[in-house]
């Protein structure tokens, strides 16, 4: 099935928020997605026929794109969809004129780390106590890749 990528719209927020709660231990809220749309961040749904298979949110900065969220629905993971969505984001970021993509990831997020390493991201630093965690806070690994 060939995916298509369409801009996320306010009408999608219920479905995206529902998916987010199923996919993340510390999910974004509906307000986080709404704020991202209002701020003009790039936000896309991945669709196959009429069905949402995933989504992503990316912020534009001078020369850089900052990937904030990439998610594939649980039953559909590990079949190449995350890679395909990431390649779509690389293309989008290049159309913005970005020469580098940045992101943060939890050290314990094995699937996220593996996806990013597979696509040539490398660790460029850490942000201490960046994420909420079960007991206190968790550091973020900062990764980057040239575009
Ligand atoms: C991270 C995520 C987007 C990956 O999507 P996906 O569709 O499963 O990724 P792909 O099938 O394209 O996998 C690409 C490569 O990433 C690596 N990978 C992905 N999931 C993995 C896992 N659970 N364990 C080990 N490697 C994994 C593999 O190298 C894989 O290639 P391979 O299957 O040929 O070995 C998906 O697991 C997800 O939505 N997770 C929950 C949300 C999340 O953590 N997002 C990232 C931080 S915001």
Backbone and ligand atoms as CSV (ligand in chain L), in Angstrom:
chain,resi,resn,atom,element,x,y,z
A,1,UNK,N,N,0.856,-1.198,0.000
A,1,UNK,CA,C,0.000,0.000,0.000
A,1,UNK,C,C,0.890,1.245,0.000
A,2,UNK,N,N,0.602,2.170,-0.908
A,2,UNK,CA,C,1.425,3.385,-0.963
A,2,UNK,C,C,0.813,4.445,-0.049
A,3,UNK,N,N,1.598,4.966,0.904
A,3,UNK,CA,C,1.034,5.975,1.811
A,3,UNK,C,C,0.952,7.337,1.129
A,4,UNK,N,N,0.049,8.161,1.598
A,4,UNK,CA,C,0.105,9.563,1.208
A,4,UNK,C,C,0.224,10.386,2.487
A,5,UNK,N,N,0.774,11.556,2.325
A,5,UNK,CA,C,1.029,12.430,3.483
A,5,UNK,C,C,0.244,13.711,3.264
A,6,UNK,N,N,-0.639,14.018,4.202
A,6,UNK,CA,C,-1.498,15.196,4.054
A,6,UNK,C,C,-1.327,16.075,5.293
A,7,UNK,N,N,-1.500,17.385,5.126
A,7,UNK,CA,C,-1.360,18.266,6.284
A,7,UNK,C,C,-2.356,17.891,7.383
A,8,UNK,N,N,-1.895,17.922,8.612
A,8,UNK,CA,C,-2.793,17.713,9.755
A,8,UNK,C,C,-3.657,18.973,9.905
A,9,UNK,N,N,-4.955,18.764,10.132
A,9,UNK,CA,C,-5.893,19.875,10.275
A,9,UNK,C,C,-6.539,19.820,11.650
A,10,UNK,N,N,-7.117,20.919,12.112
A,10,UNK,CA,C,-7.797,20.886,13.411
A,10,UNK,C,C,-8.825,19.762,13.514
A,11,UNK,N,N,-9.477,19.433,12.425
A,11,UNK,CA,C,-10.502,18.374,12.458
A,11,UNK,C,C,-9.892,16.998,12.777
A,12,UNK,N,N,-8.586,16.862,12.597
A,12,UNK,CA,C,-7.902,15.582,12.863
A,12,UNK,C,C,-7.499,15.411,14.321
A,13,UNK,N,N,-7.652,16.457,15.135
A,13,UNK,CA,C,-7.013,16.441,16.455
A,13,UNK,C,C,-7.564,15.364,17.390
A,14,UNK,N,N,-8.841,15.046,17.288
A,14,UNK,CA,C,-9.379,13.986,18.156
A,14,UNK,C,C,-8.718,12.651,17.837
A,15,UNK,N,N,-8.630,12.332,16.554
A,15,UNK,CA,C,-8.039,11.044,16.151
A,15,UNK,C,C,-6.549,11.002,16.505
A,16,UNK,N,N,-5.860,12.105,16.293
A,16,UNK,CA,C,-4.423,12.139,16.582
A,16,UNK,C,C,-4.190,12.017,18.094
A,17,UNK,N,N,-4.975,12.713,18.873
A,17,UNK,CA,C,-4.794,12.660,20.327
A,17,UNK,C,C,-5.095,11.261,20.859
A,18,UNK,N,N,-6.102,10.636,20.306
A,18,UNK,CA,C,-6.436,9.268,20.696
A,18,UNK,C,C,-5.273,8.323,20.362
A,19,UNK,N,N,-4.730,8.458,19.164
A,19,UNK,CA,C,-3.595,7.608,18.763
A,19,UNK,C,C,-2.388,7.889,19.651
A,20,UNK,N,N,-2.158,9.146,19.929
A,20,UNK,CA,C,-0.992,9.528,20.739
A,20,UNK,C,C,-1.038,8.840,22.108
A,21,UNK,N,N,-2.244,8.765,22.672
A,21,UNK,CA,C,-2.367,8.137,23.994
A,21,UNK,C,C,-2.065,6.649,23.941
A,22,UNK,N,N,-2.310,6.048,22.782
A,22,UNK,CA,C,-2.036,4.611,22.655
A,22,UNK,C,C,-0.572,4.327,22.319
A,23,UNK,N,N,0.132,5.338,21.852
A,23,UNK,CA,C,1.481,5.100,21.315
A,23,UNK,C,C,2.611,5.567,22.217
A,24,UNK,N,N,2.316,6.428,23.174
A,24,UNK,CA,C,3.388,7.035,23.972
A,24,UNK,C,C,3.106,6.891,25.468
A,25,UNK,N,N,4.124,6.605,26.220
A,25,UNK,CA,C,3.998,6.559,27.670
A,25,UNK,C,C,3.683,7.924,28.264
A,26,UNK,N,N,4.230,8.958,27.652
A,26,UNK,CA,C,3.972,10.331,28.086
A,26,UNK,C,C,3.468,11.115,26.879
A,27,UNK,N,N,2.172,10.933,26.561
A,27,UNK,CA,C,1.651,11.478,25.306
A,27,UNK,C,C,1.537,12.998,25.295
A,28,UNK,N,N,1.647,13.563,24.103
A,28,UNK,CA,C,1.277,14.962,23.911
A,28,UNK,C,C,-0.224,15.076,24.185
A,29,UNK,N,N,-0.620,16.268,24.638
A,29,UNK,CA,C,-2.046,16.543,24.818
A,29,UNK,C,C,-2.635,17.097,23.520
A,30,UNK,N,N,-3.954,17.119,23.480
A,30,UNK,CA,C,-4.629,17.742,22.334
A,30,UNK,C,C,-4.140,19.178,22.174
A,31,UNK,N,N,-3.961,19.864,23.319
A,31,UNK,CA,C,-3.483,21.248,23.284
A,31,UNK,C,C,-2.091,21.371,22.674
A,32,UNK,N,N,-1.219,20.397,22.924
A,32,UNK,CA,C,0.123,20.434,22.313
A,32,UNK,C,C,0.016,20.402,20.786
A,33,UNK,N,N,-0.859,19.521,20.274
A,33,UNK,CA,C,-1.018,19.453,18.814
A,33,UNK,C,C,-1.682,20.732,18.289
A,34,UNK,N,N,-2.721,21.196,19.008
A,34,UNK,CA,C,-3.418,22.413,18.559
A,34,UNK,C,C,-2.450,23.593,18.540
A,35,UNK,N,N,-1.614,23.711,19.565
A,35,UNK,CA,C,-0.635,24.803,19.613
A,35,UNK,C,C,0.350,24.698,18.452
A,36,UNK,N,N,0.739,23.468,18.111
A,36,UNK,CA,C,1.684,23.274,17.007
A,36,UNK,C,C,1.071,23.746,15.690
A,37,UNK,N,N,-0.207,23.421,15.479
A,37,UNK,CA,C,-0.873,23.878,14.254
A,37,UNK,C,C,-0.985,25.400,14.256
A,38,UNK,N,N,-1.380,25.943,15.413
A,38,UNK,CA,C,-1.550,27.401,15.495
A,38,UNK,C,C,-0.223,28.123,15.271
A,39,UNK,N,N,0.870,27.497,15.687
A,39,UNK,CA,C,2.192,28.118,15.529
A,39,UNK,C,C,2.742,27.958,14.109
A,40,UNK,N,N,2.017,27.203,13.283
A,40,UNK,CA,C,2.458,27.037,11.897
A,40,UNK,C,C,3.524,25.978,11.704
A,41,UNK,N,N,3.703,25.093,12.673
A,41,UNK,CA,C,4.657,23.997,12.496
A,41,UNK,C,C,4.172,23.092,11.368
A,42,UNK,N,N,5.104,22.401,10.759
A,42,UNK,CA,C,4.714,21.397,9.782
A,42,UNK,C,C,4.116,20.206,10.519
A,43,UNK,N,N,2.942,19.759,10.089
A,43,UNK,CA,C,2.306,18.610,10.743
A,43,UNK,C,C,1.566,17.826,9.670
A,44,UNK,N,N,1.811,16.531,9.646
A,44,UNK,CA,C,1.259,15.693,8.579
A,44,UNK,C,C,0.658,14.422,9.162
A,45,UNK,N,N,-0.346,13.933,8.451
A,45,UNK,CA,C,-0.853,12.592,8.702
A,45,UNK,C,C,-0.330,11.696,7.594
A,46,UNK,N,N,0.030,10.473,7.953
A,46,UNK,CA,C,0.274,9.440,6.957
A,46,UNK,C,C,-1.033,8.681,6.802
A,47,UNK,N,N,-1.439,8.470,5.568
A,47,UNK,CA,C,-2.703,7.768,5.316
A,47,UNK,C,C,-2.503,6.678,4.296
A,48,UNK,N,N,-3.229,5.608,4.494
A,48,UNK,CA,C,-3.321,4.569,3.467
A,48,UNK,C,C,-4.805,4.373,3.214
A,49,UNK,N,N,-5.221,4.650,1.995
A,49,UNK,CA,C,-6.641,4.795,1.678
A,49,UNK,C,C,-7.202,5.815,2.668
A,50,UNK,N,N,-8.266,5.521,3.361
A,50,UNK,CA,C,-8.826,6.565,4.231
A,50,UNK,C,C,-8.258,6.509,5.642
A,51,UNK,N,N,-7.362,5.549,5.907
A,51,UNK,CA,C,-6.977,5.290,7.294
A,51,UNK,C,C,-5.673,5.988,7.684
A,52,UNK,N,N,-5.686,6.602,8.861
A,52,UNK,CA,C,-4.462,7.201,9.380
A,52,UNK,C,C,-3.545,6.094,9.895
A,53,UNK,N,N,-2.306,6.111,9.440
A,53,UNK,CA,C,-1.336,5.113,9.899
A,53,UNK,C,C,-0.273,5.730,10.811
A,54,UNK,N,N,-0.181,7.055,10.784
A,54,UNK,CA,C,0.808,7.727,11.625
A,54,UNK,C,C,0.724,9.229,11.426
A,55,UNK,N,N,1.645,9.926,12.069
A,55,UNK,CA,C,1.646,11.392,11.962
A,55,UNK,C,C,3.001,11.914,12.424
A,56,UNK,N,N,3.246,13.166,12.099
A,56,UNK,CA,C,4.516,13.784,12.517
A,56,UNK,C,C,4.333,15.288,12.631
A,57,UNK,N,N,5.143,15.875,13.502
A,57,UNK,CA,C,5.154,17.333,13.700
A,57,UNK,C,C,6.603,17.797,13.660
A,58,UNK,N,N,6.852,18.861,12.916
A,58,UNK,CA,C,8.224,19.342,12.739
A,58,UNK,C,C,8.228,20.876,12.734
A,59,UNK,N,N,9.182,21.433,13.442
A,59,UNK,CA,C,9.288,22.890,13.575
A,59,UNK,C,C,10.374,23.403,12.642
A,60,UNK,N,N,10.093,24.555,12.072
A,60,UNK,CA,C,11.038,25.171,11.146
A,60,UNK,C,C,11.857,26.214,11.896
A,61,UNK,N,N,13.154,26.152,11.733
A,61,UNK,CA,C,14.033,27.175,12.303
A,61,UNK,C,C,15.005,27.571,11.196
A,62,UNK,N,N,15.691,28.699,11.326
A,62,UNK,CA,C,16.609,29.088,10.265
A,62,UNK,C,C,17.609,27.961,9.977
A,63,UNK,N,N,17.626,27.489,8.765
A,63,UNK,CA,C,18.567,26.449,8.290
A,63,UNK,C,C,18.316,25.065,8.883
A,64,UNK,N,N,17.395,24.955,9.846
A,64,UNK,CA,C,17.230,23.663,10.522
A,64,UNK,C,C,15.760,23.282,10.605
A,65,UNK,N,N,15.513,21.999,10.670
A,65,UNK,CA,C,14.175,21.492,10.972
A,65,UNK,C,C,14.300,20.686,12.259
A,66,UNK,N,N,13.341,20.883,13.147
A,66,UNK,CA,C,13.383,20.217,14.452
A,66,UNK,C,C,12.209,19.254,14.507
A,67,UNK,N,N,12.513,17.970,14.496
A,67,UNK,CA,C,11.463,16.952,14.528
A,67,UNK,C,C,10.958,16.807,15.963
A,68,UNK,N,N,9.663,17.047,16.145
A,68,UNK,CA,C,9.090,17.061,17.496
A,68,UNK,C,C,8.310,15.796,17.819
A,69,UNK,N,N,7.737,15.184,16.802
A,69,UNK,CA,C,6.926,13.986,17.056
A,69,UNK,C,C,6.856,13.178,15.768
A,70,UNK,N,N,7.123,11.898,15.855
A,70,UNK,CA,C,6.880,10.973,14.736
A,70,UNK,C,C,6.313,9.699,15.336
A,71,UNK,N,N,5.178,9.304,14.828
A,71,UNK,CA,C,4.462,8.175,15.427
A,71,UNK,C,C,3.816,7.330,14.338
A,72,UNK,N,N,3.954,6.033,14.495
A,72,UNK,CA,C,3.238,5.061,13.657
A,72,UNK,C,C,2.336,4.242,14.583
A,73,UNK,N,N,1.121,4.008,14.164
A,73,UNK,CA,C,0.166,3.301,15.037
A,73,UNK,C,C,0.710,1.915,15.397
A,74,UNK,N,N,0.462,1.472,16.643
A,74,UNK,CA,C,1.132,0.271,17.172
A,74,UNK,C,C,1.040,-0.970,16.281
A,75,UNK,N,N,-0.128,-1.275,15.765
A,75,UNK,CA,C,-0.274,-2.505,14.977
A,75,UNK,C,C,0.467,-2.442,13.648
A,76,UNK,N,N,0.865,-1.245,13.259
A,76,UNK,CA,C,1.453,-1.045,11.921
A,76,UNK,C,C,2.951,-0.804,11.975
A,77,UNK,N,N,3.520,-0.857,13.183
A,77,UNK,CA,C,4.952,-0.578,13.320
A,77,UNK,C,C,5.794,-1.720,12.770
A,78,UNK,N,N,7.058,-1.369,12.497
A,78,UNK,CA,C,8.086,-2.334,12.088
A,78,UNK,C,C,7.812,-2.925,10.714
A,79,UNK,N,N,7.176,-2.109,9.872
A,79,UNK,CA,C,6.912,-2.545,8.490
A,79,UNK,C,C,7.368,-1.484,7.494
A,80,UNK,N,N,8.238,-0.598,7.946
A,80,UNK,CA,C,8.809,0.395,7.033
A,80,UNK,C,C,8.081,1.725,6.993
A,81,UNK,N,N,6.973,1.851,7.709
A,81,UNK,CA,C,6.198,3.089,7.615
A,81,UNK,C,C,6.911,4.264,8.296
A,82,UNK,N,N,7.586,3.997,9.419
A,82,UNK,CA,C,8.320,5.069,10.092
A,82,UNK,C,C,9.428,5.604,9.202
A,83,UNK,N,N,10.130,4.729,8.525
A,83,UNK,CA,C,11.186,5.159,7.599
A,83,UNK,C,C,10.607,5.987,6.467
A,84,UNK,N,N,9.475,5.541,5.930
A,84,UNK,CA,C,8.863,6.268,4.813
A,84,UNK,C,C,8.416,7.661,5.260
A,85,UNK,N,N,7.826,7.739,6.449
A,85,UNK,CA,C,7.387,9.042,6.960
A,85,UNK,C,C,8.598,9.945,7.211
A,86,UNK,N,N,9.659,9.374,7.743
A,86,UNK,CA,C,10.874,10.164,7.981
A,86,UNK,C,C,11.437,10.697,6.665
A,87,UNK,N,N,11.421,9.876,5.615
A,87,UNK,CA,C,11.920,10.351,4.309
A,87,UNK,C,C,11.045,11.498,3.787
A,88,UNK,N,N,9.735,11.391,4.045
A,88,UNK,CA,C,8.851,12.505,3.671
A,88,UNK,C,C,9.261,13.776,4.420
A,89,UNK,N,N,9.605,13.625,5.692
A,89,UNK,CA,C,10.009,14.797,6.485
A,89,UNK,C,C,11.335,15.377,5.982
A,90,UNK,N,N,12.258,14.519,5.578
A,90,UNK,CA,C,13.516,15.023,5.001
A,90,UNK,C,C,13.199,15.890,3.769
A,91,UNK,N,N,12.312,15.382,2.916
A,91,UNK,CA,C,11.962,16.138,1.697
A,91,UNK,C,C,11.318,17.475,2.057
A,92,UNK,N,N,10.403,17.438,3.014
A,92,UNK,CA,C,9.728,18.682,3.421
A,92,UNK,C,C,10.735,19.680,3.966
A,93,UNK,N,N,11.625,19.190,4.825
A,93,UNK,CA,C,12.611,20.085,5.449
A,93,UNK,C,C,13.510,20.704,4.380
A,94,UNK,N,N,13.856,19.928,3.361
A,94,UNK,CA,C,14.699,20.481,2.283
A,94,UNK,C,C,13.947,21.575,1.527
A,95,UNK,N,N,12.634,21.392,1.346
A,95,UNK,CA,C,11.874,22.450,0.647
A,95,UNK,C,C,11.847,23.728,1.486
A,96,UNK,N,N,12.005,23.595,2.801
A,96,UNK,CA,C,12.098,24.784,3.668
A,96,UNK,C,C,13.480,25.435,3.583
A,97,UNK,N,N,14.429,24.749,2.970
A,97,UNK,CA,C,15.800,25.258,2.941
A,97,UNK,C,C,16.646,24.784,4.102
A,98,UNK,N,N,16.143,23.832,4.869
A,98,UNK,CA,C,16.914,23.327,6.017
A,98,UNK,C,C,18.089,22.476,5.520
A,99,UNK,N,N,19.197,22.602,6.218
A,99,UNK,CA,C,20.372,21.790,5.880
A,99,UNK,C,C,20.663,20.756,6.961
A,100,UNK,N,N,19.864,20.800,8.048
A,100,UNK,CA,C,20.092,19.850,9.137
A,100,UNK,C,C,18.763,19.566,9.817
A,101,UNK,N,N,18.589,18.326,10.281
A,101,UNK,CA,C,17.426,17.988,11.094
A,101,UNK,C,C,17.899,17.608,12.489
A,102,UNK,N,N,17.187,18.155,13.468
A,102,UNK,CA,C,17.502,17.911,14.881
A,102,UNK,C,C,16.324,17.224,15.549
A,103,UNK,N,N,16.581,16.497,16.612
A,103,UNK,CA,C,15.488,15.903,17.390
A,103,UNK,C,C,15.995,15.528,18.784
A,104,UNK,N,N,15.051,15.314,19.674
A,104,UNK,CA,C,15.367,14.745,20.991
A,104,UNK,C,C,14.686,13.390,21.098
A,105,UNK,N,N,15.323,12.494,21.824
A,105,UNK,CA,C,14.729,11.167,22.030
A,105,UNK,C,C,15.107,10.685,23.428
A,106,UNK,N,N,14.174,9.945,24.032
A,106,UNK,CA,C,14.467,9.373,25.351
A,106,UNK,C,C,15.500,8.261,25.207
A,107,UNK,N,N,16.469,8.194,26.121
A,107,UNK,CA,C,17.469,7.115,26.050
A,107,UNK,C,C,16.818,5.735,26.090
A,108,UNK,N,N,15.634,5.627,26.717
A,108,UNK,CA,C,14.972,4.328,26.809
A,108,UNK,C,C,14.061,4.002,25.634
A,109,UNK,N,N,13.979,4.877,24.652
A,109,UNK,CA,C,13.091,4.635,23.515
A,109,UNK,C,C,13.842,3.856,22.431
A,110,UNK,N,N,13.820,2.533,22.569
A,110,UNK,CA,C,14.634,1.686,21.683
A,110,UNK,C,C,14.204,1.814,20.230
A,111,UNK,N,N,12.896,1.855,19.978
A,111,UNK,CA,C,12.449,1.904,18.579
A,111,UNK,C,C,12.800,3.251,17.954
A,112,UNK,N,N,12.608,4.329,18.727
A,112,UNK,CA,C,12.960,5.655,18.203
A,112,UNK,C,C,14.451,5.750,17.913
A,113,UNK,N,N,15.261,5.344,18.870
A,113,UNK,CA,C,16.721,5.413,18.686
A,113,UNK,C,C,17.158,4.584,17.477
A,114,UNK,N,N,16.575,3.388,17.360
A,114,UNK,CA,C,16.969,2.501,16.253
A,114,UNK,C,C,16.567,3.117,14.912
A,115,UNK,N,N,15.367,3.692,14.865
A,115,UNK,CA,C,14.928,4.341,13.619
A,115,UNK,C,C,15.885,5.460,13.235
A,116,UNK,N,N,16.228,6.292,14.212
A,116,UNK,CA,C,17.059,7.459,13.888
A,116,UNK,C,C,18.474,7.028,13.501
A,117,UNK,N,N,19.011,6.050,14.202
A,117,UNK,CA,C,20.371,5.592,13.841
A,117,UNK,C,C,20.367,4.991,12.443
A,118,UNK,N,N,19.320,4.264,12.158
A,118,UNK,CA,C,19.185,3.645,10.837
A,118,UNK,C,C,19.200,4.702,9.733
A,119,UNK,N,N,18.735,5.903,10.084
A,119,UNK,CA,C,18.674,6.989,9.100
A,119,UNK,C,C,19.761,8.032,9.332
A,120,UNK,N,N,20.878,7.571,9.887
A,120,UNK,CA,C,22.109,8.366,9.928
A,120,UNK,C,C,22.083,9.559,10.872
A,121,UNK,N,N,21.175,9.549,11.836
A,121,UNK,CA,C,21.274,10.559,12.881
A,121,UNK,C,C,22.393,10.144,13.831
A,122,UNK,N,N,23.108,11.131,14.349
A,122,UNK,CA,C,24.087,10.814,15.389
A,122,UNK,C,C,23.899,11.725,16.584
A,123,UNK,N,N,24.320,11.220,17.719
A,123,UNK,CA,C,24.127,11.956,18.974
A,123,UNK,C,C,25.047,13.166,18.988
A,124,UNK,N,N,24.485,14.352,19.301
A,124,UNK,CA,C,25.325,15.550,19.394
A,124,UNK,C,C,25.308,16.147,20.796
A,125,UNK,N,N,24.507,15.565,21.700
A,125,UNK,CA,C,24.505,16.097,23.061
A,125,UNK,C,C,23.372,15.504,23.872
A,126,UNK,N,N,23.262,15.995,25.077
A,126,UNK,CA,C,22.189,15.553,25.992
A,126,UNK,C,C,21.549,16.795,26.608
A,127,UNK,N,N,20.257,16.699,26.871
A,127,UNK,CA,C,19.569,17.741,27.647
A,127,UNK,C,C,19.123,17.085,28.945
A,128,UNK,N,N,19.668,17.621,30.043
A,128,UNK,CA,C,19.433,17.008,31.346
A,128,UNK,C,C,17.999,17.265,31.817
A,129,UNK,N,N,17.370,16.219,32.351
A,129,UNK,CA,C,16.028,16.326,32.943
A,129,UNK,C,C,15.008,16.929,31.970
A,130,UNK,N,N,15.082,16.543,30.740
A,130,UNK,CA,C,14.255,17.147,29.681
A,130,UNK,C,C,12.825,16.623,29.710
A,131,UNK,N,N,12.672,15.312,29.980
A,131,UNK,CA,C,11.358,14.678,29.873
A,131,UNK,C,C,10.798,14.333,31.247
A,132,UNK,N,N,9.464,14.404,31.399
A,132,UNK,CA,C,8.861,13.798,32.583
A,132,UNK,C,C,9.064,12.287,32.532
A,133,UNK,N,N,9.233,11.679,33.681
A,133,UNK,CA,C,9.432,10.226,33.739
A,133,UNK,C,C,8.691,9.699,34.961
A,134,UNK,N,N,8.655,8.378,35.095
A,134,UNK,CA,C,7.909,7.768,36.198
A,134,UNK,C,C,8.320,8.339,37.533
A,135,UNK,N,N,9.608,8.359,37.801
A,135,UNK,CA,C,10.108,8.921,39.049
A,135,UNK,C,C,11.006,10.104,38.700
A,136,UNK,N,N,10.431,11.281,38.647
A,136,UNK,CA,C,11.236,12.467,38.367
A,136,UNK,C,C,11.319,12.786,36.892
A,137,UNK,N,N,12.533,12.994,36.399
A,137,UNK,CA,C,12.744,13.421,35.020
A,137,UNK,C,C,13.733,12.501,34.328
A,138,UNK,N,N,13.730,12.552,32.995
A,138,UNK,CA,C,14.651,11.735,32.211
A,138,UNK,C,C,15.397,12.660,31.244
A,139,UNK,N,N,16.675,12.373,31.019
A,139,UNK,CA,C,17.462,13.159,30.065
A,139,UNK,C,C,16.957,12.907,28.646
A,140,UNK,N,N,17.287,13.826,27.757
A,140,UNK,CA,C,17.056,13.610,26.322
A,140,UNK,C,C,18.392,13.457,25.621
A,141,UNK,N,N,18.442,12.536,24.660
A,141,UNK,CA,C,19.559,12.484,23.725
A,141,UNK,C,C,19.197,13.413,22.568
A,142,UNK,N,N,20.100,14.314,22.233
A,142,UNK,CA,C,19.889,15.197,21.085
A,142,UNK,C,C,20.628,14.580,19.898
A,143,UNK,N,N,19.899,14.435,18.784
A,143,UNK,CA,C,20.503,13.832,17.589
A,143,UNK,C,C,20.340,14.789,16.411
A,144,UNK,N,N,21.240,14.653,15.460
A,144,UNK,CA,C,21.174,15.507,14.274
A,144,UNK,C,C,21.634,14.720,13.053
A,145,UNK,N,N,21.199,15.213,11.909
A,145,UNK,CA,C,21.560,14.596,10.633
A,145,UNK,C,C,21.579,15.694,9.578
A,146,UNK,N,N,22.570,15.675,8.733
A,146,UNK,CA,C,22.605,16.615,7.613
A,146,UNK,C,C,21.545,16.214,6.598
A,147,UNK,N,N,21.020,17.209,5.873
A,147,UNK,CA,C,19.966,16.923,4.889
A,147,UNK,C,C,20.511,17.038,3.466
L,1,LIG,C1,C,9.687,4.947,16.257
L,1,LIG,C2,C,8.614,4.524,15.267
L,1,LIG,C3,C,8.026,5.795,14.602
L,1,LIG,C4,C,9.245,3.637,14.175
L,1,LIG,O1,O,8.256,3.358,13.187
L,1,LIG,P1,P,8.239,1.962,12.423
L,1,LIG,O2,O,7.211,2.034,11.348
L,1,LIG,O3,O,8.131,0.858,13.391
L,1,LIG,O4,O,9.717,1.971,11.786
L,1,LIG,P2,P,10.232,1.110,10.548
L,1,LIG,O5,O,9.436,-0.125,10.376
L,1,LIG,O6,O,10.341,2.028,9.362
L,1,LIG,O7,O,11.680,0.717,11.078
L,1,LIG,C5,C,12.858,1.258,10.518
L,1,LIG,C6,C,14.047,0.727,11.274
L,1,LIG,O8,O,14.058,1.267,12.595
L,1,LIG,C7,C,14.535,0.263,13.479
L,1,LIG,N1,N,13.452,-0.093,14.430
L,1,LIG,C8,C,12.178,0.340,14.426
L,1,LIG,N2,N,11.498,-0.169,15.472
L,1,LIG,C9,C,12.366,-0.943,16.150
L,1,LIG,C10,C,12.275,-1.732,17.339
L,1,LIG,N3,N,11.134,-1.834,18.039
L,1,LIG,N4,N,13.380,-2.408,17.756
L,1,LIG,C11,C,14.545,-2.321,17.068
L,1,LIG,N5,N,14.686,-1.585,15.921
L,1,LIG,C12,C,13.621,-0.914,15.483
L,1,LIG,C13,C,14.962,-0.907,12.635
L,1,LIG,O9,O,16.301,-0.693,12.232
L,1,LIG,C14,C,14.047,-0.765,11.463
L,1,LIG,O10,O,14.498,-1.364,10.313
L,1,LIG,P3,P,14.263,-2.970,10.088
L,1,LIG,O11,O,12.835,-3.276,10.467
L,1,LIG,O12,O,14.555,-3.127,8.638
L,1,LIG,O13,O,15.250,-3.625,10.996
L,1,LIG,C15,C,7.484,3.681,15.945
L,1,LIG,O14,O,8.077,2.616,16.646
L,1,LIG,C16,C,6.629,4.481,16.912
L,1,LIG,O15,O,5.684,5.155,16.502
L,1,LIG,N6,N,6.945,4.407,18.226
L,1,LIG,C17,C,6.160,5.099,19.238
L,1,LIG,C18,C,6.338,6.600,19.134
L,1,LIG,C19,C,7.785,7.002,19.276
L,1,LIG,O16,O,8.493,6.552,20.154
L,1,LIG,N7,N,8.225,7.917,18.368
L,1,LIG,C20,C,9.603,8.403,18.375
L,1,LIG,C21,C,9.842,9.471,19.356
L,1,LIG,S1,S,8.738,10.861,19.151
